[in-house]
Amino acid sequence: MKLASILVILYLNISFLSLGQTQLVLIFKDKALARFSIGDDFTYKLKRSTHFTHAVMSDATEFSVITFNDTIPFSSIERISLKGHQRKTPRVSEFLIKAGVIYFLFDQVNNIVVHGQKPDMDPTVWKPSLVLVASGYALKLVRKKSQRIRFPAKLLAVERGSPFYKSNE
């Protein structure tokens, strides 16, 4: 009984410690582009450097990020790699693909139900639909690889309770 109560208290303490972890958020025009939690891979390029440096984030303070073997001030970071931290498909590409498919299907349903005709491949319908789908797919393939840290982009260390904090749960 005593061992069980000690384990419960230990478990609760560990779970409360994980709730208050600091996150490093890359903000661009009031939107969070990337979030880095403790233990995440963090790839950055320092000012006056020619290559990216790969590190594991240990902690973040108000003005710096602490990695496994170094403390890097935000002011000395030129770029941050966004690999693995971006939204999978941009909203504009999703919208264009869905609009192209819906436009084509709506015209076919209109021909069948309203006009009572067979479905046809009218070029005034399939060409704009194809352009919408193709441009949406092209946008889906294009992604930023890194973000330069200068206005309006900024790094921010956030705690639980901040509007930019996002829980992993």
C-alpha beads as a LAMMPS data file, in Angstrom:
LAMMPS data file: protein, C-alpha beads

169 atoms
168 bonds

1 atom types
1 bond types

-500.0 500.0 xlo xhi
-500.0 500.0 ylo yhi
-500.0 500.0 zlo zhi

Masses

1 110.0

Atoms # bond

1 1 1 0.000 0.000 0.000
2 1 1 2.815 2.342 0.912
3 1 1 4.650 1.574 -2.353
4 1 1 1.502 2.197 -4.392
5 1 1 0.919 5.598 -2.798
6 1 1 4.563 6.584 -3.370
7 1 1 4.285 5.577 -7.031
8 1 1 1.072 7.582 -7.444
9 1 1 2.674 10.687 -5.908
10 1 1 5.768 10.251 -8.088
11 1 1 3.631 9.818 -11.206
12 1 1 1.604 12.959 -10.442
13 1 1 4.769 14.996 -9.882
14 1 1 6.239 13.844 -13.186
15 1 1 3.009 14.577 -15.054
16 1 1 2.811 18.093 -13.586
17 1 1 6.414 18.738 -14.620
18 1 1 5.603 17.840 -18.208
19 1 1 2.677 20.264 -18.277
20 1 1 4.834 23.350 -17.730
21 1 1 7.461 22.777 -20.393
22 1 1 8.620 25.790 -22.332
23 1 1 8.070 25.763 -26.081
24 1 1 9.973 27.711 -28.695
25 1 1 7.556 29.145 -31.255
26 1 1 8.498 30.674 -34.601
27 1 1 5.928 33.391 -35.286
28 1 1 5.469 34.949 -38.716
29 1 1 2.816 37.650 -39.147
30 1 1 0.984 36.589 -35.963
31 1 1 0.806 32.926 -37.014
32 1 1 2.822 30.098 -35.505
33 1 1 4.935 28.543 -38.279
34 1 1 6.782 26.015 -36.132
35 1 1 6.837 24.808 -32.536
36 1 1 9.801 23.218 -30.832
37 1 1 9.374 21.419 -27.511
38 1 1 12.055 20.093 -25.218
39 1 1 13.772 17.173 -26.942
40 1 1 12.844 18.239 -30.498
41 1 1 15.406 18.438 -33.264
42 1 1 16.338 22.044 -33.883
43 1 1 18.219 22.999 -37.079
44 1 1 19.422 26.589 -37.315
45 1 1 21.906 28.809 -39.122
46 1 1 23.846 31.422 -37.197
47 1 1 24.568 34.873 -38.579
48 1 1 27.836 35.004 -40.532
49 1 1 27.793 31.226 -40.868
50 1 1 27.686 29.216 -44.085
51 1 1 26.008 26.032 -42.856
52 1 1 23.088 24.845 -40.775
53 1 1 23.741 23.384 -37.327
54 1 1 21.690 20.493 -35.991
55 1 1 20.980 20.308 -32.249
56 1 1 18.459 18.983 -29.755
57 1 1 16.559 21.597 -27.776
58 1 1 16.983 21.253 -24.022
59 1 1 15.221 24.420 -22.856
60 1 1 14.234 27.905 -23.948
61 1 1 14.555 31.123 -22.001
62 1 1 13.170 34.548 -22.797
63 1 1 16.051 35.511 -25.097
64 1 1 17.862 32.248 -25.936
65 1 1 17.497 28.578 -26.696
66 1 1 19.537 26.033 -24.780
67 1 1 20.709 22.996 -26.720
68 1 1 22.592 19.945 -25.517
69 1 1 25.977 21.668 -25.544
70 1 1 25.377 25.356 -26.280
71 1 1 23.236 28.375 -25.449
72 1 1 22.206 30.325 -28.539
73 1 1 20.754 33.838 -28.223
74 1 1 17.803 34.519 -30.516
75 1 1 19.608 37.579 -31.886
76 1 1 22.421 35.405 -33.327
77 1 1 20.102 33.044 -35.256
78 1 1 19.657 33.950 -38.919
79 1 1 17.487 31.069 -40.163
80 1 1 15.562 28.115 -38.769
81 1 1 14.841 24.986 -40.771
82 1 1 11.141 24.149 -41.027
83 1 1 11.503 20.498 -42.033
84 1 1 8.994 18.428 -40.118
85 1 1 7.354 21.452 -38.510
86 1 1 5.092 22.721 -41.278
87 1 1 1.467 22.012 -41.981
88 1 1 1.252 19.059 -44.366
89 1 1 -0.875 20.717 -47.059
90 1 1 -1.401 24.459 -47.378
91 1 1 -5.013 25.616 -47.131
92 1 1 -4.909 27.422 -50.482
93 1 1 -3.883 24.249 -52.310
94 1 1 -6.640 22.268 -50.613
95 1 1 -9.161 24.940 -51.594
96 1 1 -8.065 25.016 -55.259
97 1 1 -8.156 21.228 -55.620
98 1 1 -11.578 20.952 -53.996
99 1 1 -12.932 23.897 -56.026
100 1 1 -11.783 22.316 -59.301
101 1 1 -13.323 18.943 -58.520
102 1 1 -16.577 20.434 -57.202
103 1 1 -16.891 22.759 -60.224
104 1 1 -16.587 19.828 -62.627
105 1 1 -18.926 17.557 -60.648
106 1 1 -21.499 20.308 -60.186
107 1 1 -21.644 20.863 -63.956
108 1 1 -22.064 17.137 -64.600
109 1 1 -24.858 16.862 -62.021
110 1 1 -26.471 19.964 -63.533
111 1 1 -26.439 18.359 -67.013
112 1 1 -27.909 15.078 -65.741
113 1 1 -30.498 16.258 -63.199
114 1 1 -31.592 19.705 -64.378
115 1 1 -31.265 19.420 -68.159
116 1 1 -31.890 15.669 -68.434
117 1 1 -28.912 15.188 -70.750
118 1 1 -25.990 12.788 -70.695
119 1 1 -22.792 13.946 -68.976
120 1 1 -20.563 15.719 -71.460
121 1 1 -16.972 16.904 -71.504
122 1 1 -17.536 20.557 -72.403
123 1 1 -14.140 22.317 -72.732
124 1 1 -15.524 25.432 -71.043
125 1 1 -15.935 23.326 -67.919
126 1 1 -13.103 20.800 -67.809
127 1 1 -10.339 23.252 -68.762
128 1 1 -10.904 25.678 -65.827
129 1 1 -11.456 22.704 -63.541
130 1 1 -8.170 21.159 -64.685
131 1 1 -6.365 24.485 -64.174
132 1 1 -7.699 24.749 -60.615
133 1 1 -6.706 21.182 -59.718
134 1 1 -3.251 21.488 -61.350
135 1 1 -2.445 24.802 -59.660
136 1 1 -3.609 23.427 -56.304
137 1 1 -1.427 20.355 -56.733
138 1 1 1.565 22.519 -57.698
139 1 1 1.090 24.614 -54.556
140 1 1 0.907 21.422 -52.535
141 1 1 4.381 20.438 -53.720
142 1 1 6.031 23.809 -53.021
143 1 1 7.107 24.332 -49.396
144 1 1 9.442 26.628 -47.546
145 1 1 12.581 24.920 -46.310
146 1 1 13.602 27.554 -43.791
147 1 1 12.463 30.874 -42.369
148 1 1 14.695 33.895 -42.005
149 1 1 14.496 35.452 -38.550
150 1 1 13.858 39.145 -39.082
151 1 1 10.749 41.310 -38.908
152 1 1 7.901 40.182 -39.129
153 1 1 9.244 36.748 -38.101
154 1 1 10.375 36.271 -34.516
155 1 1 11.227 33.575 -32.012
156 1 1 9.277 33.435 -28.795
157 1 1 9.676 31.220 -25.739
158 1 1 6.182 30.500 -24.422
159 1 1 4.941 28.896 -21.216
160 1 1 1.681 27.134 -20.499
161 1 1 -1.158 29.675 -20.471
162 1 1 0.159 31.658 -23.438
163 1 1 -2.087 31.874 -26.514
164 1 1 0.766 30.457 -28.602
165 1 1 1.318 27.415 -26.348
166 1 1 0.021 24.170 -27.803
167 1 1 -0.223 21.046 -25.714
168 1 1 0.819 17.684 -27.160
169 1 1 -2.255 15.995 -25.654

Bonds

1 1 1 2
2 1 2 3
3 1 3 4
4 1 4 5
5 1 5 6
6 1 6 7
7 1 7 8
8 1 8 9
9 1 9 10
10 1 10 11
11 1 11 12
12 1 12 13
13 1 13 14
14 1 14 15
15 1 15 16
16 1 16 17
17 1 17 18
18 1 18 19
19 1 19 20
20 1 20 21
21 1 21 22
22 1 22 23
23 1 23 24
24 1 24 25
25 1 25 26
26 1 26 27
27 1 27 28
28 1 28 29
29 1 29 30
30 1 30 31
31 1 31 32
32 1 32 33
33 1 33 34
34 1 34 35
35 1 35 36
36 1 36 37
37 1 37 38
38 1 38 39
39 1 39 40
40 1 40 41
41 1 41 42
42 1 42 43
43 1 43 44
44 1 44 45
45 1 45 46
46 1 46 47
47 1 47 48
48 1 48 49
49 1 49 50
50 1 50 51
51 1 51 52
52 1 52 53
53 1 53 54
54 1 54 55
55 1 55 56
56 1 56 57
57 1 57 58
58 1 58 59
59 1 59 60
60 1 60 61
61 1 61 62
62 1 62 63
63 1 63 64
64 1 64 65
65 1 65 66
66 1 66 67
67 1 67 68
68 1 68 69
69 1 69 70
70 1 70 71
71 1 71 72
72 1 72 73
73 1 73 74
74 1 74 75
75 1 75 76
76 1 76 77
77 1 77 78
78 1 78 79
79 1 79 80
80 1 80 81
81 1 81 82
82 1 82 83
83 1 83 84
84 1 84 85
85 1 85 86
86 1 86 87
87 1 87 88
88 1 88 89
89 1 89 90
90 1 90 91
91 1 91 92
92 1 92 93
93 1 93 94
94 1 94 95
95 1 95 96
96 1 96 97
97 1 97 98
98 1 98 99
99 1 99 100
100 1 100 101
101 1 101 102
102 1 102 103
103 1 103 104
104 1 104 105
105 1 105 106
106 1 106 107
107 1 107 108
108 1 108 109
109 1 109 110
110 1 110 111
111 1 111 112
112 1 112 113
113 1 113 114
114 1 114 115
115 1 115 116
116 1 116 117
117 1 117 118
118 1 118 119
119 1 119 120
120 1 120 121
121 1 121 122
122 1 122 123
123 1 123 124
124 1 124 125
125 1 125 126
126 1 126 127
127 1 127 128
128 1 128 129
129 1 129 130
130 1 130 131
131 1 131 132
132 1 132 133
133 1 133 134
134 1 134 135
135 1 135 136
136 1 136 137
137 1 137 138
138 1 138 139
139 1 139 140
140 1 140 141
141 1 141 142
142 1 142 143
143 1 143 144
144 1 144 145
145 1 145 146
146 1 146 147
147 1 147 148
148 1 148 149
149 1 149 150
150 1 150 151
151 1 151 152
152 1 152 153
153 1 153 154
154 1 154 155
155 1 155 156
156 1 156 157
157 1 157 158
158 1 158 159
159 1 159 160
160 1 160 161
161 1 161 162
162 1 162 163
163 1 163 164
164 1 164 165
165 1 165 166
166 1 166 167
167 1 167 168
168 1 168 169
